[in-house]
Amino acid sequence: LGLKVLCPLWLRPQPELLDYMVGAGVDALLVKIAAFGLGKDMLGKTLAEARDKLQQLSKEYGCHACGEGGEYETLTLDLPCLFRYARLEIEESRVVVVDDDKFAPVAHLVPTKVTAVPRENRPPLPEGSEVVSVDYDELENTTPAAAGDADAAA
């Protein structure tokens, strides 16, 4: 096929990569925790807010600073170089505890109301497009199958 695979982040040290993402303006929230040292209090923190703790866990216990071992998952709310028209804002959420282990709990932050906040000075939207927001409770009341699918995905 003649394809060249470019993997600029492959084998890059995880602590360095985490610093790079925070410095690049990635606004992502921790929405799942599942590692020794990560408590439920970390849910909803941004990568920038969690950075020091994640770096500490990497040094002390060998956890992947970027969560590559499943230690945590994130939801990206804003990345100015890619999200040209709007950023996401979580207005309401709930915590689902899967395992309340004393040392390594497993829990999810489930956004229940998310708003797309239009950017100032954004380029015109493509024809036929619109910026929309989702209220999980309204979705759940109008389309039970879709709400069930959303729960399964969380």
PLY file of the C-alpha trace (Angstrom):
ply
format ascii 1.0
element vertex 154
property float x
property float y
property float z
element edge 153
property int vertex1
property int vertex2
end_header
0.00 0.00 0.00
2.93 2.33 0.43
1.67 3.72 3.75
4.02 5.25 6.30
2.99 4.91 9.92
3.76 7.97 12.00
3.66 7.46 15.77
5.21 10.60 17.26
4.12 9.72 20.80
5.05 6.03 20.69
7.53 5.08 23.43
7.67 8.66 24.71
8.10 8.70 28.51
4.65 8.91 30.10
5.49 11.65 32.65
6.89 13.80 29.84
3.82 13.16 27.70
1.46 14.13 30.54
3.32 17.41 30.99
3.15 17.98 27.23
-0.64 17.43 27.15
-1.24 19.77 30.09
1.03 22.39 28.52
-0.75 22.07 25.16
-4.06 23.04 26.75
-5.79 19.66 26.83
-8.73 20.25 29.17
-9.73 16.72 30.16
-11.47 15.47 33.30
-10.78 12.23 35.10
-14.02 10.28 34.69
-12.83 6.84 35.85
-10.35 5.82 38.51
-9.06 2.30 39.07
-5.62 2.31 40.67
-3.90 2.26 44.01
-3.64 5.83 45.26
-6.45 7.27 43.16
-9.47 7.99 45.34
-12.98 9.06 44.39
-11.91 12.63 45.19
-9.90 12.57 41.94
-13.05 12.20 39.81
-13.84 15.44 38.01
-10.34 16.86 38.38
-8.64 18.11 35.24
-5.36 16.61 34.05
-3.72 19.86 35.16
-5.19 19.54 38.65
-4.33 15.82 38.88
-0.88 16.12 37.29
1.21 16.17 40.48
-0.65 13.18 41.97
-0.37 11.21 38.73
3.35 11.96 38.48
3.82 10.91 42.13
2.01 7.59 41.57
4.14 6.98 38.50
7.36 7.48 40.46
6.30 5.59 43.60
4.33 2.65 42.18
5.07 2.49 38.46
1.56 3.51 37.40
1.32 4.95 33.91
1.19 8.73 34.30
-1.10 8.92 31.24
-3.39 6.11 32.40
-2.27 3.66 29.71
-2.65 0.74 32.11
-6.29 1.54 32.83
-5.47 3.52 35.98
-7.84 6.26 34.88
-9.92 7.43 31.93
-10.60 10.98 30.83
-13.22 12.98 28.98
-11.81 15.81 26.89
-13.82 19.00 27.29
-11.63 21.31 25.27
-8.67 21.15 22.96
-8.46 24.52 21.22
-6.45 23.22 18.25
-9.22 20.68 17.39
-12.46 21.92 18.98
-12.94 24.92 16.72
-16.58 25.74 17.33
-17.30 24.97 20.98
-16.01 23.45 24.18
-17.92 21.08 26.43
-19.07 21.96 29.91
-20.41 19.41 32.39
-23.26 21.01 34.29
-24.42 17.95 36.22
-22.90 14.55 36.95
-23.14 11.59 39.27
-20.60 9.16 40.68
-21.02 5.42 40.17
-18.91 3.26 42.48
-18.08 -0.13 40.99
-15.75 -1.33 43.77
-15.34 0.61 47.02
-11.98 -0.99 47.81
-10.16 0.87 50.59
-6.89 1.15 48.65
-7.88 1.07 44.98
-11.52 1.96 44.44
-13.06 1.75 40.98
-15.52 4.52 40.20
-16.90 6.54 37.30
-18.03 10.13 36.98
-21.07 9.98 34.70
-21.96 13.32 33.09
-25.73 13.72 33.11
-25.99 17.21 31.62
-23.41 18.43 29.11
-23.50 21.75 27.32
-21.57 22.77 24.22
-20.42 26.34 24.84
-19.82 28.18 21.55
-16.42 29.82 21.18
-16.13 33.54 20.75
-14.72 34.48 17.34
-15.29 30.97 16.01
-15.40 30.36 12.29
-18.85 30.04 10.76
-20.46 26.65 11.29
-20.66 24.43 8.23
-24.01 24.73 6.49
-26.69 22.65 8.20
-24.68 22.28 11.44
-25.55 23.44 14.91
-24.01 23.38 18.38
-26.15 21.20 20.65
-26.29 20.24 24.32
-27.44 17.01 25.93
-29.38 16.53 29.15
-29.10 12.86 30.07
-32.31 12.97 32.14
-34.29 14.29 29.18
-32.67 11.71 26.90
-33.52 8.97 29.38
-37.16 10.05 29.50
-37.62 10.26 25.74
-35.58 7.34 24.43
-35.14 4.53 26.95
-33.06 2.41 24.58
-30.62 5.24 23.93
-30.28 5.97 27.64
-29.58 2.31 28.32
-26.89 2.38 25.64
-25.35 5.45 27.30
-25.24 3.61 30.63
-23.60 0.61 29.01
-20.96 2.85 27.42
-20.13 4.47 30.75
0 1
1 2
2 3
3 4
4 5
5 6
6 7
7 8
8 9
9 10
10 11
11 12
12 13
13 14
14 15
15 16
16 17
17 18
18 19
19 20
20 21
21 22
22 23
23 24
24 25
25 26
26 27
27 28
28 29
29 30
30 31
31 32
32 33
33 34
34 35
35 36
36 37
37 38
38 39
39 40
40 41
41 42
42 43
43 44
44 45
45 46
46 47
47 48
48 49
49 50
50 51
51 52
52 53
53 54
54 55
55 56
56 57
57 58
58 59
59 60
60 61
61 62
62 63
63 64
64 65
65 66
66 67
67 68
68 69
69 70
70 71
71 72
72 73
73 74
74 75
75 76
76 77
77 78
78 79
79 80
80 81
81 82
82 83
83 84
84 85
85 86
86 87
87 88
88 89
89 90
90 91
91 92
92 93
93 94
94 95
95 96
96 97
97 98
98 99
99 100
100 101
101 102
102 103
103 104
104 105
105 106
106 107
107 108
108 109
109 110
110 111
111 112
112 113
113 114
114 115
115 116
116 117
117 118
118 119
119 120
120 121
121 122
122 123
123 124
124 125
125 126
126 127
127 128
128 129
129 130
130 131
131 132
132 133
133 134
134 135
135 136
136 137
137 138
138 139
139 140
140 141
141 142
142 143
143 144
144 145
145 146
146 147
147 148
148 149
149 150
150 151
151 152
152 153
